[in-house]
Amino acid sequence: MKRPRAIKRPRLPAWTATLTWKAAVFITVMCCALAALLGVLVHVSVTRQTVGQARDKALGKLDDVSQAYEAGEPLPSGAGLDPAGLPGSLRKLAVSGKRGTLVADDVNGRPTMWAAGPADGRALAVTIDYSQSARTINGLDQAILGSSILAIGATLLVGVFGVTRVTRRLHQTATVARRIGAGDLDARVNDPRTKDPSRHQDEVATVSGALDTMAGTLQNKLLSEQRFTADVAHELRTPLTGLHAAAELLPEGRPAELVRDRVRAMRSLTEDLLEISRLESGSEPLDLDLEYLGPLVERVVRASGTRTEVVVVRDTCVETDKRRLERVLGNLVANAHKHGALPVVLTVDGPVVTVRDHGAGYPAYLLDHGPQRFRTEGGTKGHGLGLTIAVGQASVLGAGLRFGNAPDGGAVARLTLPEYAGSGDGTDGPGSGDPQAGTGVRGPAGHPSGGTQPS
């Protein structure tokens, strides 16, 4: 049995979801409903009054004509027995012995108020010109329609203006919230209504004040955490330096090697914490220079002492801080060897550098939220500082660092650097005659060993 196909509902444009649009529709609908109600009430009241006056006038004329008919006098103009154009329903009513009135067109098509009564088994009828009254009612209807449109337009403009002021403040608050989420902890809404205690605050001002308070509290906590981390790492450097010197004086042997290895790990951890503190403080200076990526990545691989394959699809020149870029790539390569599996491939394609391994890939939390210090998955060794430093250094360089997993398995880190504007002509870069600048595969570099960089 086939399932019935679900009816696909048409999607409205994105702007119809805005508060301004919804408020405009609401104001328009309510104004139209109110204008229609008032228009109907006014129309019914005026029509009833106009018809009543015409009916009284027609019945008064019918009384005069009836007296003249009974006296045998000639009937005046606009009166007669069974005149042409008399509506059938009114004629039937008069013949039955009753009097009545009715608004209908005469033989010439003009609006007429008819009044009829019995006269010797026939219908004695009179007419009153109703054209002016009909024009008055039509004019009133047009005036009601025109004034309603003007009122709706004016109300809509005022309403949209008022709603737009509110939505503009909401957009400003949302923009500040996004800036805070992106790391700009100095961003504030600074709504003037929250600064003056004598002014009453509306709901938007309350939200803005709460956001500013939250941002200030969060900033103070993060700054306190950064200062604590920096102070702890700085205070550890002096005793670790002494401990390192003392470890070097130990007699050779397995215990001495273990002590020296742990001291080196502690010193590396301390330096990483200091580096993270400097990156988070935003006070890191840049030493920019022009560098070709091909030779630079080869130096990084050689320095890492790992078996990493270097593939240069398209070499290019970038303006960057060589030391920081080497730090980023070194940490990515070390992390690939420490937590991934061979082969590890470092690819240069223009300003994009990709590091890929063939292991289990990055964990889900890292793909969703980025690297987090002192968090690792599955009991693996490491402190999670290597990728945290790589992200921080990439941010200082103005580069984009993205993490993902390959469809066929393995972790992929993609670093996108700002390309140097003058690298396209081949004459402005450093060493424009460098024979290594080109396309090709430069094979595995170094020798197989464990990664030495922190990850």
C-alpha positions as CSV (number, residue, x, y, z in Angstrom):
1,M,0.0,0.0,0.0
2,K,1.5,3.3,-1.1
3,R,1.6,6.1,1.4
4,P,-0.1,9.3,0.3
5,R,2.4,11.9,-0.8
6,A,2.7,14.7,1.7
7,I,1.4,18.0,0.3
8,K,4.4,20.4,0.2
9,R,3.4,23.7,1.7
10,P,4.6,26.7,-0.2
11,R,7.3,28.6,1.7
12,L,6.8,32.2,2.3
13,P,9.6,34.7,1.7
14,A,11.9,35.3,4.6
15,W,10.8,38.9,5.1
16,T,7.3,37.8,6.0
17,A,8.7,36.4,9.3
18,T,9.9,39.8,10.5
19,L,8.1,41.5,13.4
20,T,7.6,44.6,11.2
21,W,5.7,42.7,8.6
22,K,3.6,40.9,11.1
23,A,2.8,44.2,12.9
24,A,1.9,45.8,9.6
25,V,-0.4,43.0,8.6
26,F,-2.1,43.0,12.1
27,I,-2.6,46.8,12.0
28,T,-4.0,46.6,8.4
29,V,-6.4,43.8,9.3
30,M,-7.6,45.5,12.5
31,C,-8.0,48.9,10.8
32,C,-9.9,47.4,7.9
33,A,-12.2,45.5,10.2
34,L,-12.8,48.7,12.3
35,A,-13.4,50.8,9.2
36,A,-15.8,48.3,7.7
37,L,-17.8,48.1,11.0
38,L,-18.0,51.9,11.4
39,G,-18.8,52.3,7.7
40,V,-21.6,49.8,7.8
41,L,-23.0,51.5,11.0
42,V,-22.9,55.0,9.4
43,H,-24.3,53.7,6.1
44,V,-27.2,51.9,7.8
45,S,-28.0,54.9,10.1
46,V,-27.9,57.5,7.3
47,T,-29.8,55.4,4.8
48,R,-32.5,54.6,7.4
49,Q,-32.9,58.3,8.2
50,T,-33.0,59.3,4.5
51,V,-35.5,56.6,3.6
52,G,-37.7,57.5,6.5
53,Q,-37.8,61.1,5.5
54,A,-38.7,60.2,1.9
55,R,-41.3,57.7,3.1
56,D,-43.0,60.3,5.4
57,K,-43.0,62.8,2.5
58,A,-44.5,60.2,0.1
59,L,-47.2,59.1,2.6
60,G,-48.2,62.7,3.2
61,K,-48.5,63.3,-0.5
62,L,-50.6,60.1,-0.8
63,D,-53.0,61.4,1.9
64,D,-53.5,64.6,-0.1
65,V,-54.0,62.7,-3.3
66,S,-56.5,60.4,-1.7
67,Q,-58.5,63.3,-0.4
68,A,-58.5,64.9,-3.9
69,Y,-59.5,61.6,-5.5
70,E,-62.4,61.1,-3.0
71,A,-63.5,64.7,-3.7
72,G,-63.5,64.0,-7.4
73,E,-60.8,66.6,-8.1
74,P,-58.2,65.9,-10.8
75,L,-55.1,64.2,-9.6
76,P,-51.9,66.2,-9.4
77,S,-48.6,65.5,-11.3
78,G,-46.8,62.4,-10.0
79,A,-50.0,60.6,-8.9
80,G,-52.4,58.2,-10.7
81,L,-54.3,55.0,-10.6
82,D,-52.3,52.0,-11.5
83,P,-49.5,54.1,-13.1
84,A,-46.9,52.6,-15.3
85,G,-43.8,51.5,-13.5
86,L,-45.5,50.8,-10.2
87,P,-43.7,47.8,-8.6
88,G,-45.9,44.7,-8.6
89,S,-45.4,43.9,-4.9
90,L,-46.6,47.4,-4.0
91,R,-49.6,47.2,-6.4
92,K,-50.6,43.9,-4.8
93,L,-50.4,45.4,-1.3
94,A,-52.6,48.4,-2.3
95,V,-55.2,46.3,-4.0
96,S,-55.4,44.2,-0.8
97,G,-56.5,47.3,1.0
98,K,-53.2,48.3,2.7
99,R,-50.8,51.2,2.2
100,G,-47.1,51.0,1.7
101,T,-44.0,52.5,0.3
102,L,-41.1,51.2,-1.8
103,V,-37.9,52.6,-3.3
104,A,-37.6,51.5,-6.9
105,D,-36.7,52.9,-10.4
106,D,-39.4,54.5,-12.4
107,V,-40.0,54.0,-16.2
108,N,-37.1,56.3,-16.9
109,G,-34.7,54.5,-14.6
110,R,-34.5,57.2,-11.9
111,P,-34.6,56.2,-8.2
112,T,-38.1,56.9,-7.0
113,M,-40.0,56.6,-3.7
114,W,-43.3,55.0,-4.4
115,A,-46.3,55.2,-2.1
116,A,-49.6,53.4,-2.9
117,G,-53.0,52.8,-1.3
118,P,-56.4,51.3,-2.1
119,A,-58.9,53.2,-4.3
120,D,-62.0,51.5,-5.5
121,G,-60.3,48.1,-5.9
122,R,-57.4,49.7,-7.7
123,A,-54.0,51.1,-6.6
124,L,-53.7,54.8,-6.1
125,A,-50.0,55.7,-6.2
126,V,-47.8,58.7,-5.9
127,T,-44.0,59.2,-6.6
128,I,-41.3,61.3,-4.9
129,D,-38.0,61.9,-6.7
130,Y,-35.4,59.9,-4.7
131,S,-32.4,60.8,-7.0
132,Q,-30.9,63.4,-4.6
133,S,-31.2,61.1,-1.6
134,A,-29.6,58.2,-3.5
135,R,-26.7,60.5,-4.6
136,T,-26.3,61.6,-1.0
137,I,-26.0,58.1,0.2
138,N,-23.6,57.1,-2.6
139,G,-21.5,60.2,-1.8
140,L,-21.5,59.3,1.8
141,D,-20.3,55.7,1.0
142,Q,-17.5,57.0,-1.2
143,A,-16.5,59.5,1.6
144,I,-16.5,56.7,4.1
145,L,-14.4,54.5,1.8
146,G,-11.9,57.3,1.0
147,S,-11.5,58.4,4.6
148,S,-11.1,54.7,5.7
149,I,-8.3,54.2,3.3
150,L,-6.6,57.4,4.4
151,A,-7.0,56.5,8.1
152,I,-5.7,53.0,7.5
153,G,-2.7,54.3,5.6
154,A,-1.9,56.9,8.2
155,T,-2.3,54.4,11.0
156,L,-0.2,51.9,9.2
157,L,2.6,54.4,8.7
158,V,2.6,55.5,12.3
159,G,2.4,51.8,13.5
160,V,5.2,50.7,11.2
161,F,7.3,53.6,12.4
162,G,6.7,52.7,16.0
163,V,7.4,49.0,15.4
164,T,10.5,49.8,13.4
165,R,12.0,51.8,16.2
166,V,11.5,48.7,18.5
167,T,12.8,46.2,16.0
168,R,15.8,48.4,15.3
169,R,16.7,48.3,19.0
170,L,16.1,44.5,19.0
171,H,18.4,44.1,15.9
172,Q,21.1,46.2,17.7
173,T,20.7,44.0,20.8
174,A,21.0,40.8,18.7
175,T,24.0,42.2,16.9
176,V,25.8,42.9,20.2
177,A,24.9,39.4,21.4
178,R,26.4,37.9,18.3
179,R,29.6,40.0,18.7
180,I,29.8,38.7,22.3
181,G,29.3,35.2,21.1
182,A,32.1,35.7,18.6
183,G,34.5,36.7,21.4
184,D,34.1,40.5,21.5
185,L,33.6,40.9,25.2
186,D,33.8,44.7,25.0
187,A,30.6,44.9,23.0
188,R,27.7,46.6,24.7
189,V,24.2,47.8,23.7
190,N,24.5,50.9,25.9
191,D,20.8,51.7,25.7
192,P,20.3,55.3,27.1
193,R,17.2,54.2,28.9
194,T,19.2,52.0,31.1
195,K,21.6,54.8,32.1
196,D,19.0,57.2,33.4
197,P,17.2,55.9,36.5
198,S,14.5,58.6,36.1
199,R,13.3,57.2,32.7
200,H,10.9,54.3,32.6
201,Q,12.3,51.2,30.9
202,D,10.4,49.2,28.3
203,E,10.9,45.5,27.7
204,V,13.6,46.1,25.1
205,A,15.6,48.3,27.4
206,T,15.3,45.6,30.1
207,V,16.7,43.0,27.8
208,S,19.5,45.3,26.7
209,G,20.4,46.1,30.3
210,A,20.4,42.4,31.1
211,L,22.6,41.6,28.1
212,D,25.1,44.3,29.1
213,T,25.2,43.0,32.7
214,M,25.7,39.5,31.5
215,A,28.5,40.5,29.1
216,G,30.3,42.5,31.9
217,T,30.0,39.6,34.3
218,L,31.2,37.1,31.7
219,Q,34.1,39.4,30.7
220,N,35.2,39.7,34.3
221,K,35.1,36.0,34.9
222,L,37.1,35.3,31.7
223,L,39.7,37.9,32.5
224,S,40.0,36.5,36.0
225,E,40.5,33.0,34.5
226,Q,43.0,34.3,32.0
227,R,45.0,36.1,34.8
228,F,44.9,33.0,37.0
229,T,46.2,30.8,34.1
230,A,48.9,33.3,33.2
231,D,49.9,33.7,36.9
232,V,50.1,30.0,37.6
233,A,52.1,29.3,34.4
234,H,54.4,32.2,35.1
235,E,55.0,31.1,38.7
236,L,55.7,27.6,37.6
237,R,58.5,28.6,35.2
238,T,61.0,29.4,37.9
239,P,60.8,26.2,39.9
240,L,60.6,24.2,36.6
241,T,63.8,25.8,35.4
242,G,65.5,24.8,38.6
243,L,64.0,21.3,38.4
244,H,65.2,21.0,34.8
245,A,68.8,22.0,35.9
246,A,68.7,19.5,38.8
247,A,67.4,16.7,36.6
248,E,70.3,17.2,34.2
249,L,72.7,16.6,37.1
250,L,71.2,13.2,37.9
251,P,73.4,10.2,37.1
252,E,72.5,8.5,33.9
253,G,70.0,5.7,34.1
254,R,66.3,4.9,33.6
255,P,65.1,6.9,36.6
256,A,66.9,10.0,35.4
257,E,65.4,9.6,31.9
258,L,61.9,9.4,33.4
259,V,62.4,12.5,35.5
260,R,63.8,14.4,32.6
261,D,60.9,13.4,30.4
262,R,58.3,14.5,32.9
263,V,60.1,17.8,33.5
264,R,60.2,18.4,29.7
265,A,56.4,17.7,29.6
266,M,55.8,20.1,32.5
267,R,57.8,22.8,30.8
268,S,56.0,22.3,27.5
269,L,52.6,22.4,29.3
270,T,53.6,25.6,31.1
271,E,54.8,27.3,27.9
272,D,51.6,26.3,26.1
273,L,49.5,27.8,28.9
274,L,51.5,31.0,28.7
275,E,51.0,31.1,25.0
276,I,47.2,30.6,25.3
277,S,47.1,33.4,27.9
278,R,48.9,35.8,25.5
279,L,46.6,34.8,22.6
280,E,43.4,35.3,24.7
281,S,44.6,38.7,25.9
282,G,44.7,39.9,22.3
283,S,48.1,41.6,22.7
284,E,50.2,39.4,20.4
285,P,52.2,41.5,17.8
286,L,52.6,40.4,14.2
287,D,56.0,40.2,12.4
288,L,54.8,40.1,8.8
289,D,56.9,39.0,5.9
290,L,56.4,37.5,2.5
291,E,56.8,33.7,2.4
292,Y,56.2,30.9,-0.1
293,L,54.1,28.2,1.4
294,G,55.9,25.3,-0.4
295,P,59.3,25.7,1.2
296,L,57.7,26.8,4.5
297,V,55.7,23.6,5.0
298,E,58.7,21.5,4.1
299,R,60.6,23.1,6.9
300,V,57.8,22.4,9.3
301,V,57.7,18.8,8.4
302,R,61.4,18.4,8.7
303,A,61.4,20.1,12.1
304,S,58.6,17.8,13.3
305,G,60.6,14.7,12.7
306,T,57.5,12.8,11.4
307,R,56.8,10.8,8.3
308,T,54.5,13.4,6.6
309,E,53.8,13.5,2.9
310,V,54.0,17.0,1.4
311,V,51.9,17.7,-1.7
312,V,52.2,21.1,-3.4
313,V,49.3,21.5,-5.9
314,R,49.9,25.2,-6.4
315,D,52.5,27.2,-4.5
316,T,51.8,30.8,-3.6
317,C,53.2,33.7,-1.7
318,V,51.5,34.9,1.4
319,E,52.2,37.8,3.8
320,T,52.3,36.3,7.2
321,D,54.2,35.8,10.4
322,K,56.5,32.9,9.7
323,R,56.9,31.9,13.3
324,R,53.2,31.8,14.1
325,L,52.4,30.0,10.8
326,E,55.0,27.3,11.5
327,R,53.5,26.9,15.0
328,V,50.1,26.4,13.6
329,L,51.2,23.8,11.0
330,G,53.5,22.1,13.4
331,N,50.7,21.6,15.9
332,L,48.3,20.3,13.2
333,V,50.9,17.8,12.0
334,A,51.8,16.7,15.5
335,N,48.1,16.2,16.4
336,A,47.6,14.1,13.2
337,H,50.4,11.8,14.1
338,K,49.5,11.6,17.8
339,H,45.8,11.0,17.5
340,G,45.4,9.8,13.8
341,A,47.0,7.2,11.6
342,L,49.4,7.1,8.7
343,P,49.6,8.3,6.0
344,V,49.5,11.9,7.1
345,V,49.4,14.3,4.1
346,L,50.1,18.0,4.1
347,T,48.7,19.7,1.0
348,V,49.3,23.2,-0.3
349,D,46.8,24.5,-2.9
350,G,47.3,28.2,-3.2
351,P,46.6,29.9,0.1
352,V,44.9,26.8,1.5
353,V,46.9,24.3,3.5
354,T,45.3,21.0,4.4
355,V,46.5,18.5,7.0
356,R,44.9,15.1,6.8
357,D,45.4,11.8,8.5
358,H,43.7,8.4,8.1
359,G,42.6,7.7,11.6
360,A,39.2,7.8,13.4
361,G,38.7,11.5,12.7
362,Y,37.9,14.4,15.0
363,P,35.4,13.8,17.8
364,A,31.9,15.3,17.5
365,Y,32.4,17.9,20.3
366,L,35.4,19.4,18.4
367,L,33.5,19.6,15.1
368,D,30.6,21.3,16.9
369,H,32.3,23.7,19.3
370,G,36.0,23.7,18.3
371,P,39.0,22.5,20.3
372,Q,38.8,22.9,24.1
373,R,41.8,22.9,26.3
374,F,42.2,20.0,28.8
375,R,39.5,18.0,27.0
376,T,40.3,14.9,25.0
377,E,38.2,11.9,24.0
378,G,38.5,8.2,24.7
379,G,41.3,8.5,27.3
380,T,43.9,9.6,24.7
381,K,47.1,11.2,25.8
382,G,47.4,15.0,25.6
383,H,45.8,18.1,27.1
384,G,43.9,19.5,24.1
385,L,46.2,22.5,24.0
386,G,47.8,22.0,20.6
387,L,44.7,22.6,18.5
388,T,43.6,25.4,20.9
389,I,46.9,27.2,20.2
390,A,46.6,26.5,16.5
391,V,43.2,28.2,16.4
392,G,44.4,31.2,18.4
393,Q,47.5,31.7,16.3
394,A,45.4,31.3,13.1
395,S,43.1,34.0,14.4
396,V,46.1,36.4,15.0
397,L,47.2,35.7,11.5
398,G,43.8,36.6,10.1
399,A,43.5,33.0,8.7
400,G,40.5,30.6,8.9
401,L,41.1,27.2,10.5
402,R,38.3,24.7,9.9
403,F,38.1,21.1,11.2
404,G,36.2,18.2,9.6
405,N,36.3,14.5,8.8
406,A,36.8,13.0,5.4
407,P,34.0,10.9,3.9
408,D,36.3,7.9,3.7
409,G,37.7,8.4,7.2
410,G,40.4,10.5,8.7
411,A,40.6,14.0,10.2
412,V,41.0,17.0,7.9
413,A,42.2,20.5,9.1
414,R,42.0,23.2,6.5
415,L,43.9,26.5,7.0
416,T,43.0,29.3,4.6
417,L,45.5,32.2,4.6
418,P,45.0,35.6,3.1
419,E,46.8,35.5,-0.3
420,Y,49.4,38.2,-1.0
421,A,48.0,40.6,-3.7
422,G,51.2,40.8,-5.6
423,S,51.8,37.1,-5.9
424,G,50.1,36.7,-9.2
425,D,52.8,38.2,-11.4
426,G,55.6,36.2,-10.0
427,T,57.8,39.2,-9.5
428,D,56.8,40.7,-6.1
429,G,57.3,37.7,-3.9
430,P,60.5,36.8,-2.1
431,G,62.9,35.1,-4.3
432,S,60.8,35.3,-7.5
433,G,63.2,33.0,-9.2
434,D,62.8,30.3,-6.6
435,P,62.8,27.0,-8.5
436,Q,60.8,25.3,-5.7
437,A,57.8,27.6,-6.3
438,G,55.6,25.5,-8.5
439,T,53.4,22.4,-8.6
440,G,54.3,18.9,-7.7
441,V,54.7,16.3,-5.0
442,R,57.5,16.6,-2.6
443,G,57.0,13.2,-0.9
444,P,57.4,12.1,2.7
445,A,59.8,14.1,4.8
446,G,61.6,13.2,7.9
447,H,61.7,9.8,9.5
448,P,59.0,7.8,11.3
449,S,58.6,8.7,14.9
450,G,56.0,9.9,17.4
451,G,54.9,13.6,17.3
452,T,56.9,15.9,19.5
453,Q,54.5,18.9,19.4
454,P,51.8,19.2,22.1
455,S,48.4,18.2,20.9
